[in-house]
Amino acid sequence: MMYHLLFPLSEYIGLFNVFRYITFRSIYALLTALIISIILGPRFIAWLQRLKYGQFIQDDVETHRSKQGTPTMGGLLIGCCVVASVLLWGDLTNGYLWLTVMVFCGFGAIGFVDDYRKVVKQSNKGLSVKGKFLAQFIVAGVAVAILITLPGYSSKLYVPFIKWLHPDLSWFYLLFALVVIVGSSNAVNLTDGLDGLAIGPTVVVAGCLGLFIYVAGHVKLAEYLQVAYVPGVGEVTVFCGGMVGAGLGFLWFNAYPAQVFMGDVGSLSLGGTLGYIAILSKQELVLLIVGGLFVIETLSVILQVGYFKWSGGKRIFRMAPLHHHFELSGLPESKIIVRFWILSILLAMVALSTLKLR
């Protein structure tokens, strides 16, 4: 909105020419989402408390019992801040930007229904596993089906560290992209088990992907760094800026000890959108690196369940996902969180190195 209102004035006032730059608008989308989140946060939390939308806590981890009743569905605050900042600073004629917003809101709606059922029943019984996955695949399927029909978008897969390897997946790319989006969504959801554990790495991944997608939309940088050039996709950098800002603002209240939890409405929407942005920027495999923490958490669950069934009741970890294993091993929650954040930052640095190591 600001872009459409103020950029045309650059013809008369040179100062408004800054609105043509994606970097400028991305920075201010970040600041806008951050400020809105911090200002509205206390009122939003109080509103959730009045509605008695408290988190139901399982008794598996004794130290979590004190968190019973902490307001949940904080992802609504994140969603409102991201969308508001995008509407203010984004180029609203850009199709890639609207597709990203659609994925974000679609996965957020799935998470909202799941969260709402849980808070009403005061249990962990939200949507069925099949129902949740079906809804996720539908939203992701529509978004990817539209994407692959857009001019300039390729079904090639770009392999990090190997600049000459670009296999064309053709229509198999649709299935591959669905797995990336839905897998990313549920990986973030599994990681969201400690105060600030999921939102910290999400901010790191969003910032990293923001750089990748800016490069992908810049013809000269894409050519120089030998990455896929996708005309117009750079505008999604504004969305990444909004996501980083909203994430930092939410972390203000979600940091240990948390005043509010994001719930599935937050984790599913953030995770699904990160997967979609990776697809837009043609960095699907790099997502495995920068989002390595989410991958590790997900693999810990898969290994635990698989080994439990195969061995007839034995376990690899004390509890899965992995962060619960460390909790039950006696490591303080705050130390687990900070160490996981450090790991996420290190993985982001490795991911960024793929821009040159090709």
C-alpha positions as CSV (number, residue, x, y, z in Angstrom):
1,M,0.0,0.0,0.0
2,M,2.8,2.4,0.9
3,Y,4.6,1.3,-2.2
4,H,1.6,2.1,-4.4
5,L,0.8,5.4,-2.7
6,L,4.3,6.9,-2.3
7,F,6.5,5.5,-5.1
8,P,4.5,7.3,-7.9
9,L,5.4,10.6,-6.1
10,S,9.1,9.9,-6.8
11,E,8.5,11.7,-10.1
12,Y,8.1,14.9,-8.2
13,I,10.0,14.2,-4.9
14,G,13.2,12.3,-5.3
15,L,13.1,11.0,-1.7
16,F,10.3,8.7,-2.5
17,N,12.5,6.9,-5.0
18,V,13.7,4.7,-2.1
19,F,10.4,2.8,-2.3
20,R,11.5,1.1,-5.6
21,Y,14.1,-0.8,-3.6
22,I,13.1,-4.2,-2.2
23,T,15.8,-4.0,0.4
24,F,14.4,-0.7,1.8
25,R,10.9,-2.0,2.0
26,S,12.0,-5.4,3.5
27,I,13.8,-3.6,6.3
28,Y,10.7,-1.5,7.1
29,A,8.4,-4.5,6.8
30,L,10.6,-6.1,9.5
31,L,10.4,-3.0,11.7
32,T,6.7,-2.6,11.2
33,A,5.9,-6.2,12.1
34,L,8.2,-6.0,15.2
35,I,6.7,-2.7,16.5
36,I,3.1,-3.9,15.9
37,S,3.9,-7.2,17.7
38,I,5.4,-5.5,20.8
39,I,2.7,-2.9,21.1
40,L,-0.2,-5.3,20.6
41,G,1.4,-8.3,22.4
42,P,0.3,-7.5,26.0
43,R,-3.3,-6.7,24.9
44,F,-3.4,-9.9,22.8
45,I,-2.2,-12.1,25.6
46,A,-4.8,-10.5,28.0
47,W,-7.5,-11.2,25.4
48,L,-6.5,-14.9,25.2
49,Q,-6.6,-15.1,29.0
50,R,-10.1,-13.6,29.1
51,L,-11.2,-16.2,26.5
52,K,-9.4,-18.9,28.6
53,Y,-7.5,-20.2,25.6
54,G,-4.9,-21.9,27.7
55,Q,-2.5,-24.6,26.6
56,F,-3.2,-28.2,27.7
57,I,0.0,-29.8,29.0
58,Q,0.7,-33.5,29.0
59,D,2.2,-35.0,32.2
60,D,5.1,-36.7,30.4
61,V,7.5,-34.0,31.4
62,E,7.0,-33.0,35.0
63,T,8.7,-29.6,34.6
64,H,6.0,-28.6,32.1
65,R,3.1,-28.9,34.5
66,S,3.6,-25.3,35.6
67,K,2.9,-24.2,32.0
68,Q,-0.7,-25.5,32.2
69,G,-3.1,-22.8,31.2
70,T,-0.5,-20.5,29.5
71,P,-2.3,-18.7,26.7
72,T,-1.9,-20.4,23.3
73,M,-2.8,-19.5,19.7
74,G,-0.2,-16.7,19.7
75,G,0.4,-17.5,16.1
76,L,-2.6,-15.3,15.4
77,L,-0.5,-12.3,16.5
78,I,2.4,-13.4,14.3
79,G,0.0,-13.8,11.3
80,C,-1.6,-10.4,11.7
81,C,1.7,-8.6,12.0
82,V,3.2,-10.4,9.0
83,V,0.2,-9.7,6.8
84,A,-0.1,-6.1,7.9
85,S,3.6,-5.4,7.1
86,V,3.3,-7.1,3.7
87,L,0.2,-5.1,2.8
88,L,1.9,-1.9,3.8
89,W,5.3,-2.4,2.2
90,G,4.8,-5.0,-0.6
91,D,4.2,-4.6,-4.3
92,L,0.6,-5.9,-4.3
93,T,0.7,-6.6,-8.0
94,N,3.3,-9.3,-7.5
95,G,1.8,-12.8,-7.9
96,Y,4.6,-14.6,-6.0
97,L,3.9,-12.4,-3.0
98,W,0.2,-13.2,-3.0
99,L,0.9,-17.0,-3.4
100,T,3.2,-16.8,-0.3
101,V,0.4,-15.0,1.6
102,M,-2.1,-17.7,0.5
103,V,0.2,-20.5,1.8
104,F,0.8,-18.6,5.1
105,C,-2.9,-18.0,5.7
106,G,-4.0,-21.4,4.5
107,F,-1.7,-23.3,6.8
108,G,-2.6,-20.8,9.6
109,A,-6.3,-21.7,9.1
110,I,-5.6,-25.4,9.5
111,G,-3.6,-24.7,12.7
112,F,-6.3,-22.4,14.0
113,V,-9.0,-25.1,13.7
114,D,-6.7,-27.6,15.3
115,D,-5.9,-25.3,18.2
116,Y,-9.5,-24.2,18.7
117,R,-10.6,-27.8,19.1
118,K,-7.9,-28.4,21.6
119,V,-8.7,-25.4,23.8
120,V,-12.4,-26.0,23.7
121,K,-11.9,-29.7,24.7
122,Q,-8.9,-28.9,27.0
123,S,-7.1,-31.9,25.5
124,N,-4.6,-32.7,22.8
125,K,-7.4,-33.9,20.5
126,G,-7.6,-31.5,17.7
127,L,-7.9,-32.4,14.0
128,S,-7.2,-36.0,13.2
129,V,-3.8,-36.8,11.7
130,K,-5.3,-37.8,8.4
131,G,-7.5,-34.7,8.3
132,K,-4.6,-32.4,9.1
133,F,-2.4,-33.9,6.5
134,L,-5.1,-33.9,3.8
135,A,-5.8,-30.2,4.4
136,Q,-2.1,-29.4,4.3
137,F,-1.6,-31.2,1.0
138,I,-4.6,-29.4,-0.5
139,V,-3.3,-26.0,0.4
140,A,0.2,-26.8,-0.8
141,G,-1.1,-28.5,-3.9
142,V,-3.1,-25.5,-5.0
143,A,-0.1,-23.2,-4.4
144,V,2.4,-25.3,-6.2
145,A,0.0,-26.1,-9.1
146,I,-0.4,-22.4,-9.7
147,L,3.4,-21.8,-9.3
148,I,4.6,-24.3,-11.9
149,T,2.3,-22.7,-14.5
150,L,3.8,-19.2,-14.1
151,P,6.2,-18.1,-16.9
152,G,9.8,-18.2,-15.9
153,Y,9.5,-20.8,-13.2
154,S,11.4,-24.0,-13.7
155,S,10.9,-27.6,-12.5
156,K,14.6,-28.1,-12.2
157,L,16.2,-29.0,-8.9
158,Y,19.4,-27.1,-8.0
159,V,21.9,-29.1,-5.9
160,P,24.0,-27.0,-3.4
161,F,27.8,-27.2,-3.8
162,I,27.4,-28.6,-7.4
163,K,26.8,-25.8,-9.8
164,W,26.4,-27.9,-12.9
165,L,23.8,-30.4,-11.5
166,H,20.3,-29.2,-12.3
167,P,18.1,-32.3,-13.0
168,D,14.6,-31.5,-14.4
169,L,12.0,-33.3,-12.3
170,S,9.2,-32.4,-14.8
171,W,5.8,-33.1,-13.3
172,F,7.4,-35.1,-10.4
173,Y,8.4,-31.7,-9.1
174,L,4.8,-31.2,-8.0
175,L,5.0,-34.2,-5.6
176,F,8.5,-33.2,-4.5
177,A,7.3,-29.6,-3.7
178,L,4.3,-30.9,-1.7
179,V,6.6,-33.0,0.5
180,V,8.9,-30.0,1.1
181,I,6.1,-27.7,2.1
182,V,4.1,-30.2,4.3
183,G,7.3,-31.7,5.7
184,S,8.6,-28.2,6.7
185,S,5.3,-27.3,8.3
186,N,5.2,-30.3,10.5
187,A,8.9,-30.2,11.3
188,V,8.5,-26.7,12.8
189,N,5.4,-28.0,14.6
190,L,7.4,-30.8,16.2
191,T,10.1,-28.4,17.3
192,D,7.7,-26.1,19.1
193,G,7.9,-27.8,22.5
194,L,10.0,-25.4,24.6
195,D,9.7,-21.7,25.3
196,G,11.1,-19.9,22.2
197,L,12.6,-23.0,20.8
198,A,10.8,-22.9,17.5
199,I,10.5,-19.2,16.9
200,G,14.2,-18.5,17.3
201,P,15.4,-20.8,14.5
202,T,12.4,-19.8,12.4
203,V,13.6,-16.2,12.5
204,V,17.1,-17.4,11.5
205,V,15.8,-19.5,8.6
206,A,13.4,-16.7,7.4
207,G,16.3,-14.2,7.3
208,C,18.5,-16.6,5.5
209,L,15.9,-17.5,2.9
210,G,15.1,-13.8,2.5
211,L,18.7,-13.4,1.2
212,F,18.4,-16.4,-1.1
213,I,15.1,-15.2,-2.6
214,Y,16.4,-11.7,-3.1
215,V,19.3,-13.1,-5.1
216,A,17.0,-15.3,-7.1
217,G,15.0,-12.3,-8.1
218,H,18.0,-10.2,-9.0
219,V,19.2,-11.0,-12.5
220,K,22.8,-9.8,-12.1
221,L,23.3,-11.4,-8.6
222,A,21.7,-14.6,-9.7
223,E,24.1,-14.8,-12.7
224,Y,27.1,-13.9,-10.7
225,L,26.4,-16.4,-7.9
226,Q,25.2,-19.0,-10.4
227,V,21.8,-19.6,-8.9
228,A,18.4,-19.9,-10.6
229,Y,16.9,-16.6,-11.7
230,V,13.2,-16.3,-11.1
231,P,11.9,-13.0,-12.5
232,G,9.7,-11.1,-9.9
233,V,10.3,-13.5,-7.0
234,G,12.5,-11.0,-5.2
235,E,9.4,-9.2,-3.9
236,V,8.9,-12.1,-1.5
237,T,11.9,-10.7,0.4
238,V,9.4,-8.2,1.9
239,F,7.4,-11.1,3.3
240,C,10.6,-12.6,4.8
241,G,11.3,-9.3,6.4
242,G,7.8,-9.2,7.9
243,M,8.2,-12.8,9.2
244,V,11.5,-12.0,10.8
245,G,10.1,-8.9,12.5
246,A,6.9,-10.6,13.7
247,G,9.0,-13.6,14.9
248,L,11.3,-11.3,17.0
249,G,8.3,-9.5,18.4
250,F,6.6,-12.8,19.4
251,L,9.9,-14.0,20.9
252,W,9.7,-10.9,23.2
253,F,6.8,-12.7,24.9
254,N,7.6,-16.3,24.1
255,A,11.1,-16.3,25.5
256,Y,11.6,-18.4,28.7
257,P,9.5,-18.3,30.8
258,A,6.8,-17.9,28.0
259,Q,3.8,-15.6,28.5
260,V,2.2,-17.1,25.4
261,F,2.6,-20.1,23.0
262,M,2.3,-19.9,19.3
263,G,0.2,-23.0,18.9
264,D,-0.3,-24.9,15.6
265,V,-1.8,-21.7,14.1
266,G,1.8,-20.3,14.3
267,S,4.0,-23.4,13.8
268,L,2.1,-24.8,10.8
269,S,1.9,-21.5,9.0
270,L,5.5,-20.5,9.6
271,G,6.8,-23.9,8.7
272,G,4.7,-24.3,5.6
273,T,5.7,-20.8,4.4
274,L,9.4,-21.4,4.9
275,G,9.1,-24.5,2.7
276,Y,7.2,-22.6,0.0
277,I,9.8,-19.8,0.0
278,A,12.5,-22.4,-0.4
279,I,10.7,-23.6,-3.4
280,L,10.2,-20.1,-4.8
281,S,13.9,-19.4,-4.5
282,K,14.9,-22.9,-5.9
283,Q,16.7,-23.7,-2.7
284,E,14.7,-26.7,-1.7
285,L,17.8,-28.7,-0.7
286,V,19.4,-25.8,1.0
287,L,16.4,-25.8,3.3
288,L,17.6,-29.1,4.7
289,I,20.8,-27.3,5.7
290,V,19.5,-24.0,7.1
291,G,16.5,-25.8,8.6
292,G,18.7,-28.6,9.9
293,L,17.5,-28.2,13.5
294,F,13.9,-28.9,12.3
295,V,15.2,-31.9,10.3
296,I,17.0,-33.3,13.4
297,E,13.9,-32.9,15.6
298,T,11.8,-34.7,13.0
299,L,14.2,-37.5,12.4
300,S,14.4,-38.1,16.2
301,V,10.6,-38.7,16.2
302,I,10.8,-41.0,13.1
303,L,13.7,-43.0,14.5
304,Q,12.0,-43.3,17.9
305,V,8.7,-44.5,16.6
306,G,10.3,-46.9,14.0
307,Y,12.7,-48.4,16.5
308,F,10.0,-48.7,19.1
309,K,7.8,-50.8,16.7
310,W,10.8,-52.8,15.3
311,S,12.2,-53.7,18.7
312,G,9.0,-54.4,20.5
313,G,9.0,-51.5,22.9
314,K,12.6,-50.3,23.2
315,R,13.6,-46.7,22.8
316,I,16.6,-44.8,21.3
317,F,15.9,-41.6,23.2
318,R,14.3,-41.0,26.6
319,M,11.6,-39.1,24.8
320,A,11.1,-37.6,21.3
321,P,11.3,-35.0,19.8
322,L,15.0,-34.6,20.8
323,H,14.6,-31.6,23.0
324,H,12.6,-33.7,25.4
325,H,15.4,-36.2,25.6
326,F,17.8,-33.6,26.8
327,E,15.2,-32.3,29.3
328,L,14.7,-35.8,30.8
329,S,18.5,-36.1,30.9
330,G,18.6,-33.2,33.4
331,L,19.6,-30.3,31.1
332,P,17.8,-27.0,32.0
333,E,15.2,-25.9,29.5
334,S,16.9,-22.5,29.0
335,K,20.2,-24.1,28.2
336,I,18.6,-26.5,25.6
337,I,16.9,-23.5,23.9
338,V,20.0,-21.4,23.6
339,R,22.2,-24.2,22.4
340,F,19.6,-25.1,19.7
341,W,19.5,-21.5,18.7
342,I,23.3,-21.5,18.3
343,L,23.1,-24.7,16.2
344,S,20.5,-23.0,14.0
345,I,22.8,-20.0,13.4
346,L,25.7,-22.2,12.5
347,L,23.6,-24.1,10.0
348,A,22.4,-20.9,8.5
349,M,26.1,-19.9,8.0
350,V,26.8,-23.2,6.2
351,A,23.7,-22.7,4.0
352,L,24.8,-19.2,3.1
353,S,28.2,-20.5,2.1
354,T,26.6,-22.5,-0.7
355,L,26.2,-19.2,-2.6
356,K,29.9,-19.2,-3.2
357,L,31.0,-22.8,-2.8
358,R,29.7,-24.1,-6.1
